Amino acid sequence: MKIDAQRRNELLNRLDEWYEKSTGNDEKSKFDEVVFKKLYSQLLSENAYIDWKKWSFIKEKVQRNLDELPPFNSSKKTFLDRLVVVRLNGGLGTSMGCQGPKSFIGVKDGFSFLDLAFKQVKSEIPLLLMDSFNTFTETTERLAGRAVRQFEQSRCPRIYSDTLLPVEEESERWYPPGHGNIFASLAFSGELDRLLAEGRDIIFVSNIDNTGAVIEPAIAQFFVDADAEYAMECTLKTQADIKGGTLIEIDNHIMHLEIPQVPPQHLDDFCSTRVFKIFNTNNIWVNLRAVKRRLEEIRSEIIVNKKKLSNGREVIQLETSIGGSIRAFERAYCIHVPRARFLPVKKTDDLLTISSDLYKLQEDFSLKLSRSTPAPFVSLSSHFQEVDNFQKRFKNFPKMDDLRSLIVEGDVWFEEEVTLIGDVKIRAKNGERLVIDKRITLTDCEYSGE
């Protein structure tokens, strides 16, 4: 959004005035102000889109396949003493009707995302949570005595889409500026220096809702042996992932390309599984000594996230991603991994799949698909989209290990021991409740209770 110098200076001055009257003078507030002003200046001075004629695919020399990496050498396990697991825990479960942290949602066998994150990490490897101002206090209370460290990311003001000035409505003013804020927040919190002093200089970062993001020793071993600074795990793109970020090379550096940087006329190319075959799982490995050296240089492309306030007025959130920071690191790699390392839960459709008999909890508390064929396509009606309603509608989860697809329309409730096989569509008539009787088996059919 390049604008003329006079207008840019006017907006920057107005922003200074807003901060003087609207925020505190403590160290955290000052830090957050610096973070946002950098994002704001970037918005006002950079082109939103890349030059589509300049990009190319990343070179073979920066790519590795997990299944071709040397097997983990247990005699070199001391490098695990350098490792820290960081889970991104800033999100609320608003898309699934939750008011609190998304990590509290029950996922498997009574365990929440937070429980699984804790249990997936071996006792000798620290677990660190990056919380937002939305999740920090509740998560601290929920952890109560667990050996987990936390740090809080920045808090930034939304801006109005029309004026580009900060939102005045106090209750809807603030937002966390994306996981690209991780490195600055690590440094401000003191965790960066603390970890380095402990000899912990490699972090493995992943989303708290990605139940497949367990420590992979072969990747950790490669990361150390290659003296890498940054590695991004990518997997094959499917139609379900067409909006996911991918890697390209442009202007002699690797870039994490996301939809906001794609010229509108090329969106079809970006979303094509034929053109871009991989996407970022947001499982990221980073050397903290490189972070310390490059802290002032680390920056990501701006993600302009459009929202609406409760009064209908359009606003903008300026965000960055940890994937976007790949451009700041010299020895950066793309690691091709199987789909099993990407098991996120974004909707209750995903939650049903993960919670059902399709996935088994392993000894290391990872989840493994119980069959050789891909997981089924699942689409649940709006009646299921809030977690509380979702849970009420199942006496227990259907048996789905022989299911290819499930489409549920309308007000449907499931009794115990329901079995679904093949392609099943269940449709409740308008205004009516449909109860799927216990011990019923539905096979390759459309079912409306008759």
C-alpha positions as CSV (number, residue, x, y, z in Angstrom):
1,M,0.0,0.0,0.0
2,K,2.4,2.7,-1.2
3,I,1.1,6.2,-0.4
4,D,2.7,9.6,-0.9
5,A,5.2,10.9,1.6
6,Q,3.0,13.7,2.9
7,R,0.0,11.4,3.7
8,R,2.4,8.9,5.2
9,N,3.9,11.4,7.6
10,E,0.5,12.7,8.5
11,L,-0.7,9.2,9.4
12,L,2.5,8.4,11.4
13,N,2.0,11.7,13.4
14,R,-1.6,10.8,14.1
15,L,-0.5,7.4,15.3
16,D,2.1,9.0,17.7
17,E,-0.7,11.1,19.1
18,W,-3.0,8.2,19.5
19,Y,-0.4,6.2,21.5
20,E,0.3,9.1,23.7
21,K,-3.3,9.3,24.9
22,S,-4.4,5.6,24.6
23,T,-1.7,3.3,26.1
24,G,0.4,2.9,29.2
25,N,4.0,3.9,29.8
26,D,5.2,0.5,31.1
27,E,7.9,-1.5,29.3
28,K,5.5,-3.9,27.7
29,S,3.4,-1.1,26.3
30,K,6.4,0.6,24.9
31,F,7.6,-2.7,23.3
32,D,4.2,-3.3,21.7
33,E,4.2,0.2,20.4
34,V,7.5,-0.3,18.6
35,V,6.3,-3.6,17.1
36,F,3.1,-2.0,15.7
37,K,4.8,1.1,14.4
38,K,7.2,-1.1,12.4
39,L,4.2,-3.0,10.9
40,Y,2.3,0.3,10.2
41,S,5.3,1.9,8.5
42,Q,5.8,-1.3,6.4
43,L,2.1,-1.2,5.4
44,L,2.4,2.4,4.2
45,S,5.6,2.1,2.3
46,E,5.6,-1.4,0.6
47,N,3.8,-2.7,-2.5
48,A,1.2,-5.3,-1.4
49,Y,1.9,-7.7,-4.2
50,I,5.0,-9.4,-5.6
51,D,6.1,-9.0,-9.2
52,W,4.7,-12.2,-10.6
53,K,7.2,-12.2,-13.4
54,K,10.2,-12.4,-11.0
55,W,9.5,-15.5,-8.9
56,S,10.8,-19.0,-9.5
57,F,10.6,-22.3,-7.7
58,I,13.1,-22.9,-4.9
59,K,16.3,-24.8,-5.8
60,E,16.9,-28.4,-5.2
61,K,19.9,-27.7,-3.0
62,V,17.6,-26.2,-0.3
63,Q,15.2,-29.1,-0.3
64,R,15.3,-32.4,1.7
65,N,12.9,-35.3,2.0
66,L,12.3,-36.6,5.5
67,D,12.3,-40.2,4.3
68,E,15.7,-39.7,2.7
69,L,17.4,-38.1,5.7
70,P,19.9,-40.3,7.6
71,P,18.2,-42.3,10.3
72,F,18.5,-40.9,13.8
73,N,21.8,-41.9,15.4
74,S,21.1,-42.5,19.1
75,S,24.8,-42.1,19.9
76,K,24.4,-38.4,19.0
77,K,21.3,-37.9,21.2
78,T,23.1,-35.2,23.2
79,F,22.0,-32.7,20.5
80,L,18.5,-33.1,22.0
81,D,19.9,-31.1,25.0
82,R,19.9,-28.1,22.6
83,L,16.2,-28.5,21.7
84,V,13.2,-26.6,22.9
85,V,9.6,-27.1,21.7
86,V,7.5,-24.0,21.3
87,R,3.8,-24.2,20.8
88,L,1.8,-21.2,19.4
89,N,-1.0,-20.9,22.0
90,G,-2.4,-17.4,21.2
91,G,-5.7,-18.4,19.5
92,L,-9.2,-18.4,20.9
93,G,-11.6,-21.1,19.7
94,T,-14.0,-18.5,18.3
95,S,-14.4,-20.3,15.0
96,M,-15.7,-23.3,17.0
97,G,-17.9,-21.2,19.4
98,C,-15.4,-21.1,22.3
99,Q,-14.8,-18.1,24.4
100,G,-11.5,-19.2,26.0
101,P,-8.2,-20.6,24.6
102,K,-8.6,-23.0,21.8
103,S,-6.0,-25.3,23.4
104,F,-8.5,-26.2,26.1
105,I,-10.8,-28.1,23.6
106,G,-11.0,-31.8,24.2
107,V,-9.5,-33.8,21.4
108,K,-8.8,-37.4,22.1
109,D,-9.5,-39.8,25.0
110,G,-10.2,-36.9,27.4
111,F,-7.0,-35.0,26.5
112,S,-7.1,-31.4,25.2
113,F,-4.7,-29.8,22.7
114,L,-2.8,-28.4,25.7
115,D,-2.6,-31.9,27.4
116,L,-1.3,-33.5,24.2
117,A,1.3,-30.8,23.7
118,F,2.5,-31.4,27.3
119,K,2.6,-35.2,27.0
120,Q,4.3,-35.2,23.5
121,V,7.4,-33.5,24.9
122,K,9.9,-35.7,26.6
123,S,10.8,-34.6,30.2
124,E,14.3,-33.6,29.2
125,I,13.1,-31.2,26.5
126,P,11.5,-27.9,27.7
127,L,8.0,-26.9,26.5
128,L,7.5,-23.2,25.9
129,L,4.1,-21.6,25.1
130,M,3.7,-18.3,23.2
131,D,0.4,-16.9,24.5
132,S,-1.5,-13.9,23.5
133,F,-3.1,-11.4,25.9
134,N,-6.3,-13.4,25.2
135,T,-4.9,-16.7,26.5
136,F,-2.0,-16.0,28.9
137,T,-3.9,-15.7,32.2
138,E,-6.3,-18.6,31.6
139,T,-3.5,-20.9,30.4
140,T,-1.4,-20.0,33.4
141,E,-4.2,-21.0,35.7
142,R,-4.9,-24.2,33.7
143,L,-1.2,-25.3,33.8
144,A,-1.0,-25.0,37.6
145,G,2.2,-26.7,38.5
146,R,3.2,-28.2,35.2
147,A,6.7,-27.8,34.0
148,V,5.8,-25.4,31.1
149,R,7.2,-22.0,30.5
150,Q,5.2,-19.2,28.9
151,F,5.9,-15.8,27.3
152,E,3.4,-13.3,25.9
153,Q,3.4,-11.9,22.4
154,S,2.6,-8.3,21.5
155,R,-0.7,-6.5,21.6
156,C,-1.5,-4.2,18.6
157,P,-4.4,-1.9,17.7
158,R,-6.7,-2.6,14.8
159,I,-7.0,0.2,12.3
160,Y,-10.1,1.4,10.4
161,S,-10.0,0.4,6.7
162,D,-11.1,3.8,5.5
163,T,-9.0,6.1,7.6
164,L,-6.1,3.8,8.5
165,L,-6.2,5.2,12.0
166,P,-6.4,3.0,15.2
167,V,-9.8,1.8,16.4
168,E,-11.4,3.8,19.2
169,E,-13.8,1.1,20.5
170,E,-12.0,-0.2,23.6
171,S,-13.6,-3.6,23.7
172,E,-12.6,-4.4,20.1
173,R,-9.4,-2.5,19.8
174,W,-6.7,-5.0,20.3
175,Y,-5.4,-8.1,18.5
176,P,-2.2,-10.3,18.6
177,P,-0.2,-9.6,15.4
178,G,0.4,-13.2,14.2
179,H,3.2,-15.7,15.0
180,G,5.8,-13.7,13.1
181,N,6.0,-11.7,16.3
182,I,7.7,-14.7,18.0
183,F,11.3,-13.7,17.8
184,A,10.9,-10.1,19.1
185,S,8.7,-11.4,21.9
186,L,11.2,-14.1,22.8
187,A,13.8,-11.4,23.1
188,F,11.7,-8.9,25.1
189,S,10.5,-11.6,27.5
190,G,14.1,-12.6,28.3
191,E,13.4,-16.2,27.1
192,L,15.8,-15.8,24.2
193,D,18.8,-15.0,26.4
194,R,17.7,-17.5,29.1
195,L,17.5,-20.4,26.6
196,L,20.9,-19.5,25.1
197,A,22.4,-19.4,28.6
198,E,21.0,-22.9,29.2
199,G,22.6,-24.2,25.9
200,R,19.2,-24.5,24.3
201,D,19.7,-22.9,20.9
202,I,17.3,-24.9,18.6
203,I,13.5,-24.4,18.7
204,F,10.9,-26.5,17.1
205,V,7.8,-24.3,16.6
206,S,4.3,-25.5,15.7
207,N,0.6,-24.6,16.2
208,I,-1.0,-25.9,19.4
209,D,-3.9,-27.4,17.3
210,N,-1.5,-29.5,15.0
211,T,-1.7,-32.8,16.7
212,G,0.8,-34.3,14.3
213,A,3.7,-32.0,15.2
214,V,5.7,-34.3,17.4
215,I,9.5,-34.1,17.6
216,E,11.2,-35.8,14.7
217,P,14.7,-36.8,15.7
218,A,15.9,-37.2,12.1
219,I,15.0,-33.6,11.3
220,A,16.7,-32.4,14.5
221,Q,19.8,-34.4,13.6
222,F,19.9,-33.0,10.1
223,F,19.4,-29.5,11.4
224,V,22.4,-29.8,13.6
225,D,24.6,-31.6,11.1
226,A,23.8,-29.1,8.3
227,D,24.4,-26.1,10.7
228,A,21.1,-24.9,9.5
229,E,19.6,-21.6,10.7
230,Y,16.0,-22.3,9.6
231,A,13.9,-25.2,8.2
232,M,10.3,-25.3,7.2
233,E,8.3,-28.5,7.0
234,C,6.2,-28.6,3.9
235,T,3.8,-31.3,2.6
236,L,1.8,-32.0,-0.6
237,K,-1.0,-29.6,-1.2
238,T,-4.6,-31.0,-1.7
239,Q,-7.8,-29.2,-2.5
240,A,-8.3,-28.7,1.2
241,D,-5.0,-26.7,1.4
242,I,-5.3,-24.4,-1.6
243,K,-5.0,-21.2,0.5
244,G,-1.9,-22.4,2.4
245,G,1.4,-20.5,2.1
246,T,4.1,-22.0,-0.1
247,L,7.8,-21.3,-0.8
248,I,9.2,-19.5,-3.9
249,E,12.5,-17.8,-4.7
250,I,12.4,-14.1,-5.6
251,D,15.1,-11.3,-5.6
252,N,17.7,-13.9,-4.7
253,H,16.1,-15.1,-1.5
254,I,13.5,-17.7,-0.4
255,M,10.1,-16.2,0.3
256,H,7.0,-17.6,2.0
257,L,4.3,-16.7,-0.4
258,E,0.8,-16.2,1.0
259,I,-2.5,-15.1,-0.6
260,P,-2.2,-11.4,0.5
261,Q,1.0,-11.1,-1.6
262,V,-0.5,-12.6,-4.7
263,P,-1.7,-10.3,-7.5
264,P,-5.5,-10.8,-7.9
265,Q,-5.2,-11.9,-11.5
266,H,-2.9,-14.8,-10.4
267,L,-5.0,-16.2,-7.5
268,D,-6.1,-19.1,-9.6
269,D,-2.4,-20.0,-10.2
270,F,-1.6,-19.8,-6.5
271,C,-4.6,-22.0,-5.5
272,S,-3.7,-24.6,-8.2
273,T,-2.3,-27.9,-7.0
274,R,-0.8,-28.2,-10.4
275,V,1.4,-25.0,-10.1
276,F,2.2,-25.1,-6.4
277,K,2.5,-28.6,-5.2
278,I,3.5,-28.0,-1.5
279,F,2.4,-25.8,1.3
280,N,3.7,-24.8,4.7
281,T,2.7,-26.9,7.7
282,N,3.9,-24.2,10.1
283,N,6.2,-26.7,11.7
284,I,9.4,-24.6,11.9
285,W,12.9,-25.3,13.1
286,V,15.1,-22.2,14.0
287,N,18.6,-21.7,15.4
288,L,18.3,-19.2,18.3
289,R,21.9,-18.0,17.9
290,A,21.0,-17.0,14.3
291,V,18.0,-15.2,15.7
292,K,20.1,-13.4,18.2
293,R,22.5,-12.2,15.5
294,R,19.8,-11.2,13.0
295,L,17.1,-9.9,15.4
296,E,17.0,-6.4,14.0
297,E,16.9,-7.8,10.4
298,I,14.1,-10.3,10.8
299,R,10.9,-9.1,9.1
300,S,8.1,-10.7,7.3
301,E,5.7,-9.7,4.5
302,I,2.6,-7.9,5.9
303,I,-0.6,-9.9,6.0
304,V,-3.6,-7.6,5.9
305,N,-6.3,-9.4,7.7
306,K,-9.7,-7.8,7.1
307,K,-12.3,-7.9,9.9
308,K,-15.6,-6.3,10.9
309,L,-16.4,-4.7,14.3
310,S,-19.7,-5.5,16.0
311,N,-21.1,-2.2,14.6
312,G,-20.3,-3.4,11.0
313,R,-17.4,-1.0,10.4
314,E,-14.5,-2.6,8.5
315,V,-11.1,-2.8,10.1
316,I,-7.6,-4.2,9.4
317,Q,-5.3,-6.3,11.4
318,L,-1.6,-6.1,10.4
319,E,0.0,-9.5,10.9
320,T,3.1,-11.4,10.1
321,S,3.9,-15.1,10.0
322,I,6.8,-17.1,11.3
323,G,7.0,-18.6,7.8
324,G,7.6,-15.2,6.3
325,S,10.7,-14.7,8.4
326,I,12.5,-17.4,6.3
327,R,13.9,-14.6,4.1
328,A,16.1,-13.3,7.0
329,F,18.1,-16.6,7.3
330,E,21.0,-17.7,5.1
331,R,21.1,-21.4,5.6
332,A,17.3,-22.1,5.2
333,Y,15.8,-25.4,4.1
334,C,12.5,-26.9,3.0
335,I,11.9,-30.3,4.5
336,H,9.3,-32.4,2.7
337,V,7.3,-34.4,5.2
338,P,4.3,-36.8,5.1
339,R,0.8,-35.6,5.7
340,A,0.8,-37.3,9.1
341,R,2.9,-34.4,10.5
342,F,0.0,-32.0,9.6
343,L,-3.1,-32.8,11.6
344,P,-4.7,-29.5,12.5
345,V,-8.2,-29.0,13.9
346,K,-9.7,-25.8,12.4
347,K,-13.4,-26.8,12.5
348,T,-15.6,-29.3,14.2
349,D,-15.5,-31.4,11.0
350,D,-11.8,-32.0,11.7
351,L,-12.5,-32.6,15.4
352,L,-14.9,-35.4,14.6
353,T,-12.3,-37.1,12.3
354,I,-9.5,-36.8,15.0
355,S,-11.7,-37.8,17.9
356,S,-13.2,-40.9,16.1
357,D,-11.7,-44.4,15.8
358,L,-9.9,-43.3,12.6
359,Y,-7.0,-42.1,14.7
360,K,-5.3,-44.0,17.5
361,L,-3.3,-42.4,20.3
362,Q,0.3,-43.8,20.3
363,E,2.7,-44.3,23.2
364,D,4.4,-41.0,22.4
365,F,0.9,-39.3,22.4
366,S,1.0,-38.7,18.7
367,L,-2.1,-39.6,16.6
368,K,-1.8,-42.2,13.9
369,L,-4.4,-42.9,11.2
370,S,-5.6,-46.4,11.7
371,R,-5.9,-47.3,8.0
372,S,-3.7,-47.0,4.9
373,T,-6.2,-44.9,2.8
374,P,-6.6,-41.2,3.4
375,A,-9.0,-39.8,6.1
376,P,-12.5,-39.3,4.9
377,F,-14.0,-36.0,3.8
378,V,-16.4,-34.7,6.5
379,S,-18.8,-31.8,6.3
380,L,-21.1,-31.1,9.2
381,S,-24.1,-28.8,9.3
382,S,-24.1,-25.4,11.1
383,H,-25.8,-27.2,14.1
384,F,-22.4,-28.8,14.8
385,Q,-20.1,-25.8,14.4
386,E,-19.9,-24.8,18.0
387,V,-18.0,-27.2,20.2
388,D,-20.7,-27.4,22.9
389,N,-23.4,-28.3,20.4
390,F,-21.0,-30.7,18.6
391,Q,-20.3,-32.6,21.8
392,K,-24.0,-32.8,22.8
393,R,-25.0,-34.4,19.5
394,F,-22.9,-37.5,19.9
395,K,-23.6,-40.1,22.7
396,N,-20.3,-41.5,21.4
397,F,-18.5,-41.0,18.1
398,P,-19.6,-43.1,15.1
399,K,-17.3,-45.9,13.9
400,M,-15.7,-44.4,10.8
401,D,-12.8,-46.6,9.9
402,D,-14.5,-47.7,6.6
403,L,-15.9,-44.3,5.8
404,R,-15.0,-42.4,2.6
405,S,-17.2,-39.3,3.0
406,L,-19.8,-37.9,5.4
407,I,-22.1,-35.0,4.7
408,V,-24.6,-34.0,7.5
409,E,-27.3,-31.5,6.8
410,G,-29.7,-30.1,9.4
411,D,-30.5,-30.9,13.0
412,V,-29.0,-34.4,13.4
413,W,-28.2,-36.3,16.7
414,F,-26.2,-39.6,17.0
415,E,-27.0,-42.3,19.5
416,E,-24.4,-44.9,20.6
417,E,-22.5,-47.4,18.4
418,V,-23.4,-45.9,15.0
419,T,-21.3,-47.2,12.1
420,L,-20.7,-45.3,8.9
421,I,-19.4,-47.0,5.8
422,G,-18.5,-45.7,2.3
423,D,-20.2,-42.5,1.2
424,V,-22.9,-41.4,3.6
425,K,-25.2,-38.4,3.5
426,I,-27.5,-37.7,6.4
427,R,-30.2,-35.0,5.9
428,A,-32.7,-33.9,8.5
429,K,-35.9,-32.3,7.1
430,N,-36.3,-28.6,7.6
431,G,-37.3,-27.8,11.1
432,E,-37.2,-31.4,12.3
433,R,-34.7,-33.2,14.5
434,L,-33.3,-36.5,13.1
435,V,-31.9,-39.0,15.6
436,I,-29.6,-41.7,14.3
437,D,-30.6,-44.8,16.3
438,K,-28.0,-46.7,18.3
439,R,-26.3,-49.6,16.7
440,I,-27.5,-48.6,13.2
441,T,-25.1,-49.1,10.2
442,L,-25.4,-46.7,7.3
443,T,-23.6,-47.9,4.1
444,D,-23.3,-45.9,0.8
445,C,-26.6,-44.1,1.3
446,E,-28.5,-41.0,1.7
447,Y,-30.5,-41.2,4.9
448,S,-33.3,-39.0,6.2
449,G,-34.8,-41.3,8.8
450,E,-36.8,-43.4,6.5
